[in-house]
Amino acid sequence: MTSSPLHLTRRRANVAGATALVASGEIHGYLFLAQGYHAVPVIGPLCAVQAVAGVALGLVLVGRARRALRLAGAALALSSAAGFLLSSAAGLFGFHDTFAAPGAVLALVVEVLAGVLLVL
């Protein structure tokens, strides 16, 4: 039995989106553990949650491509990107982030990529 081209495209998009979600989680883990974000009130714990959730959900998505899980992954990725943009533009919970922060641009790119790929 051969899979349809549409099925294969969706599967590839899901794996790529899941990989991007894991990458985002890894970046946030690095920020939390090695770049001092653990000491930032509110943002620090959110960074840790995003790290764990991104890696865990990304790994689950590689094996299970259920629509609800894909949408949850997209929501996680895009909300993380939106939080960074808000934090860098106006501040969030008293914290102002910057595009010069370690991994900031890379995290933003992989989060938007994950969000787009996981809703296909």
C-alpha positions in Angstrom: 0.0 0.0 0.0 1.4 3.4 -1.0 0.7 6.6 0.9 -0.7 9.5 -0.9 1.5 12.5 -1.7 -0.7 14.7 0.6 -0.2 12.2 3.5 3.6 12.1 2.9 3.7 15.9 2.8 1.8 16.3 6.0 3.9 13.6 7.7 7.1 15.4 6.7 5.7 18.8 7.8 4.8 17.2 11.1 8.3 15.7 11.7 9.9 19.0 10.7 7.6 21.0 13.0 8.2 18.6 15.8 12.0 18.9 15.3 11.7 22.7 15.4 9.6 22.5 18.6 12.3 20.3 20.2 14.9 22.9 19.1 13.0 25.7 20.7 12.7 23.7 23.9 16.5 23.1 23.8 17.2 26.8 23.4 14.9 27.7 26.3 16.6 25.0 28.4 20.0 26.5 27.6 18.7 30.0 28.5 17.3 28.8 31.8 20.3 26.7 32.9 23.3 28.5 31.4 22.3 32.1 30.7 20.7 33.2 34.0 17.1 33.1 33.0 16.4 30.9 36.1 16.9 34.0 38.2 14.3 36.1 36.3 11.0 36.2 38.2 8.0 34.8 36.2 10.0 34.7 32.9 12.4 32.1 34.4 9.8 29.5 35.3 8.0 30.1 32.0 11.3 29.5 30.2 11.7 26.2 32.1 8.1 25.1 31.3 8.6 26.0 27.6 11.9 24.0 27.6 10.3 20.8 29.1 7.0 21.2 27.2 8.7 21.9 23.8 11.0 18.9 24.0 8.3 16.5 25.4 5.6 17.6 23.0 8.0 17.6 20.0 9.1 14.0 20.8 5.5 12.9 21.1 4.6 14.5 17.8 7.3 12.5 16.0 5.4 9.4 16.8 1.8 10.7 16.9 0.5 13.2 14.5 -2.9 13.7 15.9 -4.4 17.1 15.0 -5.0 18.1 18.6 -1.3 17.5 19.4 -0.1 19.4 16.4 -2.3 22.3 17.3 -1.0 22.2 20.9 2.6 22.3 19.5 1.8 25.1 17.2 0.1 27.1 20.1 3.2 26.5 22.3 5.6 27.6 19.6 3.7 30.7 18.5 2.9 31.8 22.0 6.5 31.6 22.9 7.4 33.7 19.8 4.7 36.2 20.7 6.0 36.4 24.3 9.5 37.1 23.1 8.3 39.8 20.7 6.2 41.4 23.4 9.0 41.3 25.9 11.5 42.8 23.4 9.0 45.5 22.3 7.3 46.6 25.5 8.5 44.3 28.3 6.7 41.4 29.9 6.2 40.9 33.6 8.8 43.6 34.2 11.4 42.0 31.9 12.7 43.5 28.7 14.3 41.0 26.4 16.4 41.8 23.3 17.2 40.3 19.9 20.9 40.3 21.0 20.1 37.7 23.7 21.7 34.3 23.2 19.6 32.3 20.8 16.9 34.9 20.5 16.8 35.0 16.7 17.2 31.3 16.3 14.5 30.6 18.8 12.1 33.0 17.1 12.8 31.4 13.7 12.3 27.8 14.9 9.1 28.8 16.8 7.5 30.4 13.8 8.6 27.5 11.6 7.2 25.0 14.1 3.9 26.9 14.3 3.5 27.0 10.5 4.5 23.4 9.9 2.4 22.0 12.6 -0.9 23.6 11.4 -0.5 22.2 7.8 
